[in-house]
Amino acid sequence: MNLIFKFKKKLDHAYQIIVISLTSTLFIVPFIFIVFFLPIRKYKMALFWYTSYVMTRVIFFLLRVSVNGADIKTLKSKTPCIFVANHTSMIDSYFMGSRLPSSCLLIGKYGAKKYPLYGKFFSWSKVTYFVKRNDKKQSRSVVKTIIKEIKEHNFSLFLFPEGKIIEENKIGPFKKGAFEIAIRSELPIVPIFIENYPSIQDPKSFFIKSGVVKMHVLENIETDNLNNSDILELSNKVREKFIMIKNKKLTS
């Protein structure tokens, strides 16, 4: 029985690799070719988000993963704003890619530029700004550029304030970038809490199990009349909301 279980597990893993690899290639390669010839940025961004939406839906369908949440459809209407979500798994990026509006920017780690296919997918779309975690000067420059872009073009922004995947099934410490951008851009923060990831994917593993991901779109947090001295308090407020929901789910 043990050998049969191991064999089935290996087959399932092989199936997932094939699904993700082939689906990503089928969608991203044409995207890279088309976006190269698109002269206007808003068309590049719109194509990126449409491609993300369709590609993610196909992958989730084939891997038997569904997304639940009463407020999911409201995300595309909540613009402009700063979206922030907890980060517990690689599947986060797939999930959020199918839900955000076409006027939304992203912040990602600099190393993502080197990912096969996905590096070009994120960078050529003019959607993503890459941050070097240990380079404060470069990080500050990215923050200033994003604030300018938001003010000039009414863009929204999505990022994971934890800055990395948190493997201990808890809410990690928040970096201040999202909250500084929100305050200086005078945009509301839309917190998004995502649960059930441990049952779908082990944070240390690439592979996914079939199941349901539940999402909670929390009430907007306004940043009117706030200044840089309020960044830490605002960050703590959002983090405490996530912790409160997580603890409630663990005890229910």
Salt bridges, closest charged atoms under 4 A:
ASP92 OD2 - HIS87 ND1 2.34
GLU149 OE2 - ARG41 NH1 2.36
GLU149 OE1 - HIS153 NE2 3.70
GLU152 OE1 - HIS153 NE2 3.79
GLU180 OE1 - ARG140 NH1 2.77
GLU180 OE2 - ARG184 NH1 2.97
GLU195 OE2 - HIS216 NE2 2.61
GLU195 OE2 - LYS249 NZ 3.71
